[in-house]
Amino acid sequence: MQSQRKHVPYKLLIFTCYGGCATGVAASKACIRIWEEHPDELKIGCLPAVVVPWKRQEILDRSEKRLLIDACAVRCGAKLMEREDVAVDGYVELTTTLRRGKQKALPSRELDELVHQTIEKEVEKLLDTGTERNTEGTAGQT
């Protein structure tokens, strides 16, 4: 009898809100850069796809771990993942984490680098350790 376990091609899927503020733009750029730096270990996931039932199931089946990045304290990504019952293994809300206000502007190079470093730390933690999946959604994570 063949194993029921499906092949898991991604050690880590990264989701970000791609928000229209400085931290959101910096997060989108950082996620692309991190994917380029780790092409065999992770991939960027499509956050809106979690609302499509078959796509949500594919996301769950084809990733070992998931990381969610929200640009600001509105937490759009976290609310969407919670509503669709998609657990994540890591969560970063950038404006709170970086102690910066939400700015409706393009990010500075300094902010780009700071956001990259912040996300990269979380990626390294998730790739290097056996972090347990948060089965209660993203509530309460920082």
C-alpha positions in Angstrom: 0.0 0.0 0.0 1.4 3.4 -0.9 1.9 6.1 1.7 -0.9 8.6 2.0 1.6 11.4 2.7 1.9 13.8 -0.2 5.3 15.1 -1.4 6.1 18.4 0.4 8.1 20.5 -2.0 8.5 23.6 0.1 10.2 23.6 3.5 8.8 27.1 4.0 6.1 29.2 2.3 6.3 33.0 3.0 3.2 35.1 2.8 3.2 38.9 3.0 0.4 41.4 2.6 2.3 43.5 0.0 0.7 46.5 1.7 0.7 50.0 0.2 2.9 51.5 2.9 6.7 51.7 3.4 6.9 48.5 5.5 4.6 46.6 3.1 6.7 47.6 0.0 9.9 46.8 1.9 8.4 43.4 3.0 7.5 42.5 -0.6 11.1 43.4 -1.8 12.6 41.5 1.2 10.5 38.3 0.5 11.6 38.3 -3.2 15.3 38.8 -2.1 15.0 36.0 0.5 13.5 33.6 -2.0 16.4 34.4 -4.4 18.8 33.6 -1.5 17.1 30.3 -0.6 15.6 29.0 -3.9 15.7 25.4 -2.9 14.2 25.8 0.6 11.4 28.3 0.3 8.9 30.0 -2.0 6.6 33.0 -1.8 3.0 31.9 -1.4 -0.1 33.8 -2.7 -1.9 35.2 0.3 -5.2 35.8 -1.5 -5.2 32.2 -2.7 -6.0 30.9 0.8 -9.7 31.8 0.1 -9.9 29.3 -2.8 -10.7 25.9 -1.2 -8.6 23.7 -3.5 -5.7 26.2 -3.4 -5.8 26.4 0.4 -5.6 22.6 0.6 -2.6 22.7 -1.8 -0.9 25.3 0.3 -1.4 23.1 3.4 -0.3 19.9 1.7 2.7 21.3 -0.1 4.5 23.2 2.7 6.2 22.0 5.8 6.0 25.4 7.4 4.5 28.8 6.8 5.6 32.4 7.7 3.2 35.3 7.5 4.4 38.9 7.4 2.0 41.8 8.0 3.2 45.3 7.2 1.1 47.1 9.9 -1.0 46.6 12.9 -4.2 46.3 10.9 -3.1 42.7 10.5 -4.9 42.0 7.2 -2.9 38.9 6.5 -3.4 37.4 10.0 -7.1 38.0 9.8 -7.4 36.3 6.4 -5.3 33.3 7.6 -7.4 33.0 10.8 -10.7 33.3 8.9 -9.5 30.6 6.4 -8.1 28.4 9.2 -4.6 28.3 7.9 -2.0 27.9 10.7 1.4 29.6 10.5 4.6 28.7 12.1 6.0 32.2 12.3 4.4 35.7 12.3 5.9 39.2 12.1 3.9 42.4 12.2 6.5 45.0 11.0 5.3 48.4 12.3 5.1 47.0 15.9 8.2 44.9 15.7 10.3 47.7 14.3 8.5 50.4 16.4 7.7 52.5 13.4 4.5 54.2 12.4 2.8 53.3 9.2 4.0 55.5 6.4 2.2 55.8 3.1 5.4 56.2 1.1 8.1 54.2 -0.6 10.7 52.7 1.9 14.1 54.1 2.4 17.1 51.9 1.7 17.7 51.8 5.4 14.1 50.5 6.0 14.5 48.0 3.1 17.6 46.5 4.8 16.0 46.5 8.3 12.9 44.7 7.1 15.0 42.2 5.2 17.1 41.5 8.3 13.9 41.1 10.4 12.3 38.6 8.0 15.6 36.8 7.4 15.9 36.1 11.1 12.5 34.5 11.2 13.2 32.5 8.0 16.5 31.2 9.5 14.7 30.3 12.7 12.0 28.3 10.9 14.5 26.6 8.5 17.0 25.7 11.2 14.7 24.4 14.0 11.8 22.1 14.5 9.4 24.9 15.3 6.0 23.5 16.2 3.1 24.7 14.1 0.8 27.2 15.7 -2.5 25.4 15.5 -4.5 28.3 16.9 -4.0 30.6 13.9 -1.9 33.8 14.3 -3.7 35.3 17.3 -1.3 36.6 19.9 1.8 36.3 17.9 4.3 39.1 17.5 
